[in-house]
Every structure is written in structure tokens, then in C-alpha cells.
Amino acid sequence: MHNAQPAMNKNHTTPLGVIEGFFGKHWNWDARSAYARFLALHKFNFYIYAPKSDKHLRKHWQYDWPTDEKNRLQQLRESYRIENIDFGIGLSPHEIYLDASRDQRDLLTKRIQQINTLAPDILCILFDDMRGDIPGLAQIQIDIAHQAAHVSTAKKIIFCPTYYSFDPVLEKVFGTMPENYWQTFAKNLDRNIDMFWTGEKVCSVNYPQSHLDQVTALLGRKPFLWDNYPVNDGAVKSNLLQLRAVDQSHALLDGEIAGHALNPMNQAWLSQIPLASLPIAYQQKNNYDPNDILEKICIALCGEKLATELFIDIALFQDSGLKNLTDAEKKSLQEKYSDFSGSHYAREIIDWLKGEYQFDPACLTE
């Protein structure tokens, strides 16, 4: 794998990483392992394994993975250790607070002890995509987060609240947010525990300083950005390939947030193109030019010939989308990219054109 830029000095303090946290078709194990090297080459700090398709992290959170799957995770964890990239696990104890029995809390302790055998550097306790209109919800979730932190051997705990943005879609889908929900975290959640936040919207393009200041005051800590770009698992975005570099505003976030996690696309290899731009934005700051960086990244990752074709078609992929392509256009594009059959990137474009990345209706927000 090529490095898109010369080795960069990490002249920023914000931890940067990727959270595999989307709905729909998940990455395969080979792609996940390949990301250890990719993230190391591009000066990222962490990877978090939290695919929505892993039922042992969600609906069946009480149960350990089957032996074969656990072995795969052990191997994956080792690949990140070798590359000196922090490895995280995202556990969503699905609606544990609807049954506050002792048994549920005992099961949580047992489950985190099982996760400890993977020796994660980061443990995420995730309450996104769950019902939230429950009295006293914040304190219930705080107690669960504190219990998890007490049992976990991870050096960092990150918590995701049910309402992780000002976006009204969250209350529309998950119920009315309880009174003083965010203020309760500011008051009672251990300050050593970080909190995920997606910005003004579930899928935010940028993060104005005024917004970050407001959220920092509200949560009692700097937010840890869960950046839903370039993710494409929603009803609208599943129709797109989001390949452009991150917004120029990302170059000004260093020091204003606790960390920055990008949620990638269902297409693992194509995701590398926009993902590779984030550390460059942090490094180059005011000199960061998304268009210039996109060209350099594409050539370095894909080779000059494939990069040339991508530039021709990027507006079709990211702006028009699959639904607006005629059958003839899809066929023509498939033929064009079949000339690069040895490329993971071209293969994912062809599969996308064939409709192999279907929208997962379990994804309720966009």
C-alpha cells in the first residue's frame, strides 16, 4: 500500500481514528486487518470495531462471540498491536436500562470481562439508536458507564449518549429527550470518560467553533467527534460514494475536541480516499486544500490511471448517485472499471454499480 503523503510530523494533539460503526454490508476480516497498516501509514491513532451487524455487540450483547469469531478478533487485535495503533471495541448493551435488574448488571460485568480478553485500548459504551424517552435516563446510563469503566482494563472509555446531536431527527425517531439530559452528564459522569458527539446534525459537514464551545459547556467536557463522513449507510447516502477529502474546516479543530473518529463507508477500500485526508488537514491547518489533497491521495492509493477515471466520475458517484444513473451508464462504467480488475478500489465501484450495497432499513437516522 502506498503512502499518500510523505511521512508527516504529528504536530497536533487530537487523537484521530476510524470507527467501523455503520449499518448494512460490513467489511470483511482481510479489509479490517489491512486497515492496521493503512492507519499507521497515514498517522492515525486508533481503530474502533463496532459494526452494527455484529449482534454480539448489540441485540445479543450478553453473549460472547463464537470461538471462530473470537479468534478472528484476537488476530485483528494483534494486527493493530503490531502497527502501534490503539484498538477499540464498541459495546451497545441494547436497552439494558429497560430491565434494571441485578441480572442485567451482572451480565454487563461478565461481558466486559470477556471483552477484556481482547485487551482493547479503548472501550466504547454506545447508547445510540435506542429508545430514549425514559425518566432519569441520563443517570441510568451514567451508572452503566461507571460500572463498565470499573470492570474494563481499557485505558480509555468513550460513551455515546442516546441524543448525540441537536438534530431533531433523534427525538423524532427515539422519543422525547428527558429533561436536563445533557446537563446530568456534565454534573455526574466521570470527567475521565469522553462523550461522542456528531455535531449540529447526525451527519454534519463542519463543526463551527461556536457550536463546539456550546457543546463543551453543555457536556462538561470537550466532545469526542463521531464524524459521520464519509459513511453512506443511510436511506439517501447509500445511493452515493463519498470520495472527496474532508472539509477545510476540519483543519481548524485541533485542541477544540477530545478526539476525532471518522465513520467510513460500507466500501472499505474506497473509504481510504477520504479518510486519508483527515490527518493531512490537521497537519497542514490553514494551508490545507481539499481538492489538491484529493488528487494526491487518489494517485498514491489507486495509481495515476485509475485516479484519472475517478476524477472524471466523482460528481456522478458523490453528487448524482446510483439511482440517477441509467442502465446504459451503469454498464458503461462497469466496463470502464473492469479494466482495473486487480484493484480493490475498482472492484468496489463495480459492486456498487451492480447494486450489491443495499440500504439497511435498520438505519433510522440521516
C-alpha positions as CSV (number, residue, x, y, z in Angstrom):
1,M,0.0,0.0,0.0
2,H,1.3,3.4,-0.9
3,N,1.5,6.3,1.4
4,A,-0.5,9.3,0.1
5,Q,1.9,11.8,1.6
6,P,5.5,11.9,2.8
7,A,5.8,10.9,6.4
8,M,4.2,13.7,8.5
9,N,5.2,15.0,11.8
10,K,2.3,14.6,14.2
11,N,2.1,18.3,15.1
12,H,-1.3,18.1,16.6
13,T,-2.6,16.8,19.9
14,T,-6.0,15.4,18.9
15,P,-6.3,11.6,18.6
16,L,-7.5,10.7,15.1
17,G,-9.1,7.4,14.1
18,V,-11.7,5.3,12.4
19,I,-14.8,3.8,14.0
20,E,-16.3,0.9,11.9
21,G,-19.8,1.8,13.2
22,F,-22.2,1.7,10.2
23,F,-25.3,-0.3,9.2
24,G,-25.5,-2.6,6.2
25,K,-22.8,-4.6,4.5
26,H,-19.9,-4.9,6.8
27,W,-16.2,-5.1,6.0
28,N,-14.5,-8.4,5.7
29,W,-11.7,-9.5,8.0
30,D,-9.0,-9.0,5.4
31,A,-10.0,-5.4,4.9
32,R,-10.1,-4.8,8.7
33,S,-6.6,-6.2,9.1
34,A,-5.3,-4.2,6.1
35,Y,-6.6,-1.1,7.9
36,A,-3.9,-1.5,10.6
37,R,-1.2,-0.7,8.1
38,F,-3.2,1.9,6.4
39,L,-3.9,3.8,9.6
40,A,-0.2,3.6,10.7
41,L,1.0,4.9,7.3
42,H,-1.4,7.8,7.4
43,K,-0.6,8.8,11.0
44,F,-3.9,7.8,12.6
45,N,-4.0,6.9,16.3
46,F,-6.9,4.4,16.7
47,Y,-9.4,2.0,15.2
48,I,-12.7,1.0,16.9
49,Y,-14.5,-2.2,16.0
50,A,-18.3,-1.5,16.3
51,P,-20.1,-2.8,13.2
52,K,-23.9,-2.6,13.6
53,S,-24.1,-6.1,12.1
54,D,-22.2,-7.7,15.0
55,K,-25.1,-9.0,17.1
56,H,-22.7,-9.9,19.9
57,L,-22.1,-6.2,20.4
58,R,-25.8,-5.2,20.1
59,K,-29.0,-7.3,20.4
60,H,-27.1,-10.3,21.8
61,W,-24.6,-8.2,23.8
62,Q,-24.9,-10.5,26.8
63,Y,-23.2,-13.4,24.9
64,D,-19.5,-13.8,24.0
65,W,-18.6,-14.3,20.3
66,P,-18.5,-17.9,19.0
67,T,-14.9,-19.3,19.1
68,D,-14.1,-18.8,15.4
69,E,-15.2,-15.2,15.5
70,K,-13.4,-14.5,18.8
71,N,-10.2,-16.0,17.2
72,R,-10.7,-13.6,14.3
73,L,-11.0,-10.7,16.7
74,Q,-7.9,-11.8,18.6
75,Q,-5.9,-11.9,15.3
76,L,-7.3,-8.5,14.3
77,R,-6.4,-7.0,17.7
78,E,-2.8,-8.3,17.2
79,S,-2.5,-6.7,13.8
80,Y,-3.2,-3.3,15.4
81,R,-0.8,-4.0,18.2
82,I,2.0,-4.7,15.7
83,E,1.3,-1.3,14.0
84,N,1.1,0.5,17.3
85,I,-2.5,1.6,16.6
86,D,-4.9,1.7,19.6
87,F,-7.6,-0.9,19.2
88,G,-11.1,-0.3,20.5
89,I,-14.4,-2.2,20.9
90,G,-17.8,-0.6,20.8
91,L,-20.4,-2.3,23.0
92,S,-24.1,-1.4,22.7
93,P,-25.9,-3.0,25.7
94,H,-29.2,-2.9,23.8
95,E,-31.9,-1.4,26.0
96,I,-30.3,-2.7,29.2
97,Y,-32.0,0.1,31.0
98,L,-35.4,-1.2,30.2
99,D,-34.6,-4.0,32.6
100,A,-32.6,-2.6,35.5
101,S,-32.4,-6.0,37.3
102,R,-29.3,-7.2,39.1
103,D,-29.0,-10.0,36.5
104,Q,-28.6,-7.5,33.7
105,R,-25.9,-5.6,35.5
106,D,-24.1,-8.9,36.4
107,L,-24.3,-9.8,32.7
108,L,-22.7,-6.5,31.8
109,T,-19.8,-7.2,34.2
110,K,-19.4,-10.6,32.7
111,R,-19.5,-9.3,29.1
112,I,-16.9,-6.7,29.7
113,Q,-14.6,-9.3,31.3
114,Q,-14.9,-11.3,28.1
115,I,-14.0,-8.2,26.1
116,N,-11.0,-7.7,28.4
117,T,-9.5,-10.9,27.0
118,L,-9.0,-8.9,23.7
119,A,-7.0,-6.3,25.7
120,P,-8.7,-3.3,24.0
121,D,-7.0,0.1,24.5
122,I,-10.5,1.7,24.1
123,L,-13.9,0.6,25.3
124,C,-16.9,2.4,23.9
125,I,-20.3,2.1,25.6
126,L,-22.8,3.1,23.0
127,F,-26.4,4.1,23.6
128,D,-27.1,5.4,20.1
129,D,-30.0,4.0,18.1
130,M,-32.1,3.1,21.2
131,R,-35.3,4.4,22.7
132,G,-34.6,7.4,24.9
133,D,-37.9,8.8,26.3
134,I,-37.3,7.2,29.8
135,P,-37.4,9.3,33.0
136,G,-34.0,9.5,34.7
137,L,-32.3,8.0,31.6
138,A,-29.1,10.0,31.9
139,Q,-28.4,8.8,35.4
140,I,-29.2,5.2,34.5
141,Q,-26.7,5.5,31.6
142,I,-24.1,7.1,33.8
143,D,-24.3,4.3,36.3
144,I,-23.9,1.8,33.5
145,A,-20.9,3.7,32.1
146,H,-19.3,3.9,35.5
147,Q,-19.8,0.1,36.0
148,A,-18.2,-0.6,32.6
149,A,-15.3,1.7,33.3
150,H,-14.7,0.0,36.7
151,V,-14.6,-3.5,35.1
152,S,-12.8,-2.6,31.9
153,T,-9.0,-2.9,31.5
154,A,-9.1,-0.3,28.6
155,K,-7.1,2.8,29.1
156,K,-9.8,5.0,27.6
157,I,-13.6,4.9,27.9
158,I,-15.8,6.7,25.4
159,F,-19.6,7.0,26.0
160,C,-22.2,7.7,23.3
161,P,-25.5,9.1,24.6
162,T,-28.8,8.4,23.0
163,Y,-29.1,12.0,22.0
164,Y,-25.7,12.9,20.5
165,S,-26.6,15.9,18.4
166,F,-29.0,18.8,18.3
167,D,-30.6,17.2,15.2
168,P,-34.4,17.0,15.8
169,V,-34.4,13.6,13.9
170,L,-33.2,11.9,17.1
171,E,-36.3,12.9,19.1
172,K,-38.5,12.1,16.1
173,V,-37.1,8.5,16.0
174,F,-36.2,7.7,19.6
175,G,-38.7,9.7,21.6
176,T,-38.6,13.0,23.5
177,M,-35.3,13.6,25.3
178,P,-35.7,13.6,29.1
179,E,-35.4,17.0,30.8
180,N,-31.8,18.0,31.7
181,Y,-30.4,15.0,29.9
182,W,-27.1,16.5,28.8
183,Q,-26.7,18.6,31.9
184,T,-26.8,15.5,34.1
185,F,-23.8,14.1,32.2
186,A,-21.9,17.4,32.9
187,K,-22.7,17.1,36.6
188,N,-22.4,13.3,37.3
189,L,-20.4,11.5,34.5
190,D,-16.7,10.9,35.5
191,R,-14.7,13.6,33.7
192,N,-12.2,10.9,32.6
193,I,-14.9,9.4,30.3
194,D,-15.2,11.0,26.9
195,M,-18.5,11.6,25.1
196,F,-19.2,11.1,21.4
197,W,-21.0,13.9,19.6
198,T,-21.8,14.2,15.9
199,G,-22.2,18.0,15.6
200,E,-25.3,20.1,14.8
201,K,-26.6,17.3,12.7
202,V,-26.3,13.5,12.7
203,C,-24.3,13.9,9.5
204,S,-22.5,17.2,9.9
205,V,-20.4,18.8,7.2
206,N,-18.5,21.1,9.5
207,Y,-18.1,21.9,13.2
208,P,-18.3,25.7,13.9
209,Q,-16.3,26.9,16.9
210,S,-19.4,28.5,18.5
211,H,-21.1,25.1,18.3
212,L,-18.2,23.3,19.9
213,D,-18.0,25.8,22.7
214,Q,-21.7,25.4,23.4
215,V,-21.4,21.6,23.5
216,T,-18.3,21.7,25.7
217,A,-20.2,23.8,28.2
218,L,-23.3,21.5,28.0
219,L,-21.4,18.2,28.4
220,G,-18.9,19.5,30.9
221,R,-16.0,18.3,28.6
222,K,-14.8,18.7,25.1
223,P,-16.8,16.5,22.7
224,F,-15.2,13.4,21.1
225,L,-16.3,13.8,17.5
226,W,-18.1,10.9,15.9
227,D,-17.8,12.3,12.3
228,N,-20.4,10.7,10.0
229,Y,-18.3,11.3,6.9
230,P,-17.8,9.5,4.6
231,V,-20.4,7.0,5.9
232,N,-23.0,6.0,3.4
233,D,-25.4,3.7,5.2
234,G,-28.5,6.0,5.3
235,A,-31.5,6.0,3.0
236,V,-30.1,8.8,0.9
237,K,-26.4,8.3,1.2
238,S,-26.4,4.6,0.5
239,N,-27.0,5.8,-3.1
240,L,-23.6,7.6,-3.0
241,L,-19.9,7.0,-2.9
242,Q,-18.4,9.8,-0.8
243,L,-14.9,10.1,-2.0
244,R,-13.9,13.8,-1.6
245,A,-11.5,14.9,1.0
246,V,-12.8,16.2,4.4
247,D,-14.0,19.8,4.6
248,Q,-11.4,22.6,5.0
249,S,-13.0,23.4,8.4
250,H,-11.5,20.2,9.8
251,A,-8.1,21.7,9.6
252,L,-9.1,24.1,12.5
253,L,-10.4,21.5,15.0
254,D,-7.1,20.7,16.8
255,G,-7.3,21.4,20.5
256,E,-11.1,22.1,20.4
257,I,-12.2,18.5,20.7
258,A,-11.2,15.4,22.7
259,G,-10.8,13.2,19.7
260,H,-11.9,12.7,16.1
261,A,-13.4,9.4,14.8
262,L,-14.5,9.1,11.2
263,N,-17.3,6.6,10.4
264,P,-16.4,5.2,7.0
265,M,-18.4,3.8,4.1
266,N,-19.5,0.2,3.6
267,Q,-16.8,0.2,0.9
268,A,-13.6,-0.4,3.0
269,W,-11.1,0.4,0.2
270,L,-12.8,3.4,-1.3
271,S,-13.2,4.8,2.2
272,Q,-9.4,5.1,2.4
273,I,-9.5,8.0,-0.1
274,P,-11.5,10.5,2.1
275,L,-10.1,9.1,5.3
276,A,-6.5,9.7,4.4
277,S,-7.2,13.4,4.1
278,L,-8.1,13.9,7.8
279,P,-4.5,13.7,9.3
280,I,-3.3,15.9,6.5
281,A,-5.9,18.6,7.3
282,Y,-4.8,18.5,11.0
283,Q,-1.2,18.8,9.9
284,Q,-1.5,21.4,7.2
285,K,-4.1,23.6,9.1
286,N,-4.7,26.8,7.2
287,N,-2.7,25.5,4.2
288,Y,-5.0,22.5,3.7
289,D,-6.6,22.4,0.3
290,P,-9.1,19.5,-0.1
291,N,-9.1,19.5,-3.9
292,D,-5.3,19.4,-4.1
293,I,-5.0,16.7,-1.4
294,L,-7.7,14.6,-3.0
295,E,-5.7,14.4,-6.2
296,K,-2.5,13.4,-4.4
297,I,-4.3,10.8,-2.3
298,C,-6.1,9.2,-5.3
299,I,-2.8,8.9,-7.3
300,A,-0.9,7.5,-4.3
301,L,-3.6,4.9,-3.4
302,C,-5.1,4.0,-6.8
303,G,-2.4,4.8,-9.3
304,E,-2.5,7.5,-11.9
305,K,-4.7,5.8,-14.5
306,L,-7.4,4.8,-12.1
307,A,-7.2,8.2,-10.3
308,T,-7.8,10.0,-13.6
309,E,-11.0,8.0,-14.2
310,L,-12.2,8.6,-10.6
311,F,-11.8,12.4,-11.1
312,I,-13.9,12.2,-14.3
313,D,-16.7,10.4,-12.4
314,I,-16.5,11.8,-8.9
315,A,-19.6,14.1,-9.4
316,L,-21.6,11.1,-10.7
317,F,-20.6,9.0,-7.7
318,Q,-20.9,11.6,-4.9
319,D,-23.5,14.1,-6.2
320,S,-25.8,12.3,-8.7
321,G,-25.7,8.8,-7.2
322,L,-26.6,5.4,-8.3
323,K,-30.4,6.0,-8.6
324,N,-29.8,8.7,-11.2
325,L,-27.6,6.6,-13.5
326,T,-29.3,4.9,-16.5
327,D,-28.7,1.2,-17.1
328,A,-26.6,2.1,-20.1
329,E,-24.4,4.4,-17.9
330,K,-24.0,1.7,-15.3
331,K,-23.0,-0.8,-17.9
332,S,-20.5,1.6,-19.5
333,L,-19.0,2.5,-16.1
334,Q,-18.7,-1.2,-15.2
335,E,-16.8,-1.9,-18.4
336,K,-14.5,1.0,-17.8
337,Y,-13.6,0.0,-14.2
338,S,-13.3,-3.7,-15.2
339,D,-10.0,-2.6,-16.9
340,F,-8.7,-2.3,-13.3
341,S,-9.9,-5.7,-12.2
342,G,-6.8,-6.2,-9.9
343,S,-7.7,-3.1,-7.9
344,H,-9.7,-3.3,-4.7
345,Y,-11.0,0.2,-5.3
346,A,-12.3,-0.6,-8.8
347,R,-13.9,-3.8,-7.6
348,E,-15.9,-1.9,-5.0
349,I,-17.1,0.6,-7.7
350,I,-18.2,-2.3,-9.9
351,D,-20.0,-4.0,-7.0
352,W,-21.7,-0.7,-6.1
353,L,-22.8,-0.2,-9.7
354,K,-24.3,-3.7,-9.6
355,G,-26.4,-2.8,-6.5
356,E,-24.5,-5.0,-4.1
357,Y,-24.6,-2.4,-1.3
358,Q,-28.3,-2.3,-0.4
359,F,-29.7,0.2,2.1
360,D,-30.3,-1.4,5.6
361,P,-33.6,-0.1,6.9
362,A,-32.3,-0.6,10.4
363,C,-30.5,2.8,9.9
364,L,-33.1,5.2,11.1
365,T,-31.2,8.5,11.0
366,E,-29.5,10.6,8.4
